[in-house]
C-alpha cells in the first residue's frame, strides 16, 4: 500500500501537502485503509483551516460548490465544511436505468479524482500535533488509535436529535470493531485516550453498541472518567440491563414466538389450511420478529 496515496483520488492531498497544509484523510477511505470492505464516495479531508485549504485547491483549478448543502454521508449537518470538485470533474446527465441491459463490468482503472469535502479539525476532535509520528503514506492517513479516538469523541458529542449523523459515525466505529483484528484485542485500550478506554472494553464485552442507549451510557462513563470517579473494568454495566444487553430478551421473545407458531401450525392456522401453502408458522413468526 506504499503508493496508495498517489492514486488520482488523493490528488488534493498531494496538492495540500506540497503547499505545507497538513491534512488527514477521513471516514470511509480510512476504513478501507484499515481493512473494512466498504464503498467510498466523496473524499473527506480533515484540515486545520478549511478556507486556507480551499484557496490552495482553487488555485489549482478546483471549483468550490457554493450551493451544495453541508452533509456527512446522507446526514445534513450544521458544522462547517467546503465541497470542491476537480478540474476534470464532469457531471454525467441522468439516464434512467435500462431493465433489460446487461450492467458493464467493474472498471479496472484506479479511482479518479472526485468531489472532496474539507472538514475543520477542531469540529472533528482531531489534533495534528498528535499525528506528527504517523508512519503511513506521507502521514495522510491517521493512525488507528487517533482515528478511533476522534470518532468516539465525535459520536459522544453529537446530539441524539441528529440521528442520521450519529448513526453514520456509529456505523464507522462498528465496522472497525467488526473487521479490524487489531482493534478486537482488549490491549488496544492502552493506545486510546484514557477517557475512551472503557468504551473499548464495553464494545468487546458484548454490549449492543451503536444505539442511543449505548451512547447515553458512554457519555456518563466518559464524564466520570474525566472527573476521576470511575475505575476501568471489564464491563461498565450489569448484563441484566436489557437496554445495553438485549440479546437475552430477544432470544426469549424468539423462543415464545416459535412456540406460539408451532401451536398455530398444529391448529391449522387462521384459515384452517394445514397443507403449509402459506409457509410454515415458524417461518412467519421469525419474519415478524425480524421485521419489528
C-alpha positions in Angstrom: 0.0 0.0 0.0 3.0 2.2 -0.2 1.8 4.0 -3.3 -1.9 4.2 -2.5 -1.6 7.9 -1.8 -0.6 8.6 -5.3 -3.8 7.4 -6.8 -5.8 10.1 -8.7 -8.4 10.1 -5.9 -6.0 11.5 -3.5 -4.7 14.3 -5.7 -5.9 17.1 -3.3 -3.9 15.5 -0.5 -0.7 15.9 -2.5 -1.6 19.5 -3.5 -2.2 20.5 0.1 0.9 18.6 1.2 3.1 20.5 -1.4 1.7 23.8 -0.1 2.6 22.9 3.5 -1.0 22.5 4.6 -1.5 19.4 6.8 -4.4 17.2 6.1 -5.7 13.8 7.1 -7.9 11.5 5.1 -11.1 10.7 6.9 -14.2 8.5 7.1 -14.7 5.7 4.5 -11.3 5.9 2.9 -9.7 5.3 6.3 -12.0 2.3 6.9 -10.8 0.8 3.7 -7.2 1.5 4.6 -7.7 -0.5 7.8 -9.3 -3.4 6.2 -13.0 -2.7 6.2 -14.7 -3.8 2.9 -16.9 -0.7 2.4 -17.6 1.6 -0.5 -16.1 5.1 -0.8 -17.9 8.1 -2.1 -16.8 11.7 -1.6 -13.2 12.1 -0.3 -13.3 13.7 3.2 -10.2 15.5 4.4 -9.5 17.0 7.9 -7.6 20.3 7.7 -6.7 23.0 10.2 -8.3 25.8 8.2 -10.9 25.0 5.5 -10.7 28.4 3.9 -6.9 28.3 3.5 -7.1 24.7 2.1 -10.0 25.8 -0.2 -7.8 28.7 -1.6 -5.0 26.3 -2.4 -7.2 23.9 -4.3 -9.0 26.7 -6.1 -5.6 28.0 -7.3 -5.0 24.5 -8.7 -8.2 24.6 -10.7 -10.7 23.1 -8.3 -14.2 24.6 -8.1 -16.0 25.4 -4.9 -19.6 24.2 -4.8 -21.2 27.2 -3.0 -24.7 25.9 -3.3 -24.0 22.4 -2.0 -25.6 21.6 1.4 -23.3 20.6 4.2 -23.6 16.8 4.5 -21.7 13.9 6.0 -22.8 10.8 4.2 -26.6 11.4 3.9 -26.8 13.5 7.1 -27.3 17.2 6.7 -25.1 18.9 9.3 -24.7 22.4 10.7 -20.9 22.1 11.0 -18.5 23.9 8.6 -17.2 22.2 5.5 -16.2 23.1 2.0 -17.1 21.0 -1.1 -14.9 21.2 -4.2 -14.7 19.3 -7.5 -11.5 18.7 -9.5 -10.8 20.5 -12.9 -11.6 17.3 -14.8 -14.9 16.6 -13.0 -17.9 16.3 -15.3 -21.4 15.6 -14.2 -23.0 12.9 -16.3 -26.6 13.6 -17.4 -29.1 11.4 -15.7 -30.1 8.3 -17.7 -33.0 6.1 -16.4 -31.9 2.5 -15.7 -32.4 0.0 -18.5 -34.0 -3.1 -17.0 -33.0 -5.3 -20.0 -29.5 -4.1 -20.4 -26.5 -6.0 -19.0 -24.5 -4.0 -16.5 -21.0 -3.1 -17.6 -18.1 -5.0 -15.9 -16.4 -3.3 -13.0 -13.7 -0.8 -14.1 -10.1 -1.8 -13.6 -8.9 1.8 -13.7 -7.7 3.4 -10.4 -10.3 5.7 -8.7 -10.3 9.1 -10.4 -10.2 12.4 -8.6 -13.6 13.1 -7.1 -15.6 15.5 -5.1 -13.7 16.5 -2.0 -15.1 17.7 1.3 -12.9 19.7 3.6 -13.6 19.4 7.3 -12.1 21.6 10.1 -10.0 19.6 12.5 -11.5 21.3 15.6 -15.0 20.2 14.7 -14.0 16.5 14.5 -11.8 16.2 17.6 -8.6 15.8 15.7 -5.3 17.5 16.6 -2.5 17.5 14.1 0.2 17.7 16.7 -0.8 14.1 17.6 -0.2 13.0 14.1 3.5 14.0 13.7 4.8 10.5 14.2 2.3 8.8 11.8 4.1 6.3 9.6 1.5 5.9 6.9 1.7 7.4 3.4 3.1 10.9 4.0 1.2 11.0 7.2 -2.1 11.5 5.3 -3.9 8.5 6.9 -4.4 8.8 10.6 -3.1 6.2 13.0 -5.8 3.7 14.0 -5.9 4.9 17.7 -6.1 8.6 16.9 -8.8 7.9 14.3 -10.9 5.8 16.7 -10.4 8.4 19.5 -11.7 11.1 17.2 -14.7 9.1 16.1 -15.6 8.2 19.7 -15.5 11.8 20.8 -17.4 12.9 17.7 -20.1 10.3 18.4 -20.5 11.2 22.0 -20.5 14.9 21.3 -23.3 14.6 18.6 -26.8 15.4 19.7 -29.1 12.3 19.6 -31.6 14.5 17.7 -29.2 14.3 14.8 -29.9 10.6 14.3 -28.5 10.4 10.7 -25.2 11.9 11.8 -24.6 9.9 14.9 -25.8 6.8 13.1 -23.2 7.5 10.4 -20.4 7.9 12.9 -21.5 4.9 15.0 -21.6 2.7 11.9 -18.0 3.6 11.1 -16.9 2.5 14.6 -18.9 -0.7 14.5 -17.2 -1.5 11.1 -13.8 -1.0 12.7 -14.6 -3.4 15.5 -16.1 -5.9 13.2 -13.3 -6.1 10.6 -10.0 -4.9 12.1 -8.3 -7.6 14.2 -6.0 -5.1 15.9 -9.0 -3.3 17.5 -10.5 -6.6 18.6 -7.8 -7.0 21.1 -8.5 -5.8 24.7 -5.0 -4.5 25.0 -5.7 -1.9 22.3 -7.3 0.1 25.0 -3.8 1.1 26.1 -3.3 3.0 22.8 -6.5 5.1 23.3 -7.1 8.2 25.4 -7.9 7.2 28.9 -11.5 8.6 28.7 -12.2 6.2 25.8 -10.8 3.0 27.2 -14.0 1.9 28.9 -15.8 2.5 25.6 -13.4 0.0 24.1 -13.8 -2.5 26.8 -17.6 -2.3 26.7 -17.5 -2.7 22.9 -15.7 -6.0 23.4 -17.9 -7.1 26.3 -21.0 -7.9 24.2 -22.8 -4.6 24.7 -25.1 -3.6 21.9 -23.1 -0.6 20.5 -24.2 2.0 18.0 -27.6 2.7 19.8 -28.9 5.7 21.6 -28.9 3.7 24.9 -25.2 2.9 24.4 -24.3 6.5 23.6 -26.1 7.9 26.6 -24.3 5.3 28.8 -20.9 6.0 27.3 -21.4 9.8 27.8 -21.8 9.2 31.5 -18.8 6.9 31.7 -16.6 9.4 29.8 -17.7 12.2 32.2 -17.0 10.0 35.2 -13.5 9.2 33.8 -12.9 12.9 33.3 -13.8 13.5 37.0 -11.8 10.5 38.3 -14.9 9.0 39.8 -14.9 5.8 37.8 -12.4 2.9 37.6 -11.9 1.0 34.4 -13.4 -2.5 34.4 -14.2 -5.4 32.1 -17.7 -4.1 31.6 -19.3 -1.0 33.0 -22.9 -2.2 33.2 -24.8 -5.2 34.6 -25.6 -7.8 31.9 -29.1 -7.8 33.2 -29.7 -4.3 31.6 -31.8 -5.1 28.6 -31.2 -1.6 27.1 -27.5 -2.5 26.7 -27.7 -6.3 26.5 -30.9 -7.0 24.6 -29.8 -10.4 23.3 -31.4 -12.4 26.2 -34.7 -10.6 25.8 -34.6 -11.1 22.0 -33.8 -14.8 22.4 -36.7 -15.3 24.8 -39.0 -13.4 22.5 -38.0 -15.5 19.6 -38.5 -18.7 21.7 -42.0 -17.7 22.7 -42.9 -16.7 19.1 -41.6 -20.0 17.8 -43.6 -21.9 20.4 -46.7 -19.9 19.6 -46.2 -20.5 15.9 -45.9 -24.3 16.4 -49.3 -24.3 18.2 -50.7 -22.1 15.4 -49.5 -24.5 12.8 -51.0 -27.6 14.6 -54.3 -25.8 14.8 -54.2 -25.3 11.1 -53.7 -21.5 11.1 -56.2 -18.8 10.9 -57.6 -20.1 7.6 -57.7 -23.7 8.7 -55.2 -24.7 6.0 -52.9 -27.5 7.1 -51.0 -28.0 3.9 -48.4 -25.3 4.6 -49.1 -23.5 1.3 -48.8 -20.2 3.1 -45.4 -21.0 4.6 -44.7 -22.6 8.0 -45.8 -20.9 11.2 -42.3 -20.8 12.5 -41.1 -19.0 9.4 -43.9 -16.5 9.6 -43.1 -15.9 13.3 -39.4 -15.4 12.5 -40.3 -13.0 9.7 -42.5 -10.9 12.1 -39.7 -10.8 14.6 -37.1 -9.7 12.1 -39.4 -7.0 10.7 -40.0 -5.5 14.1 
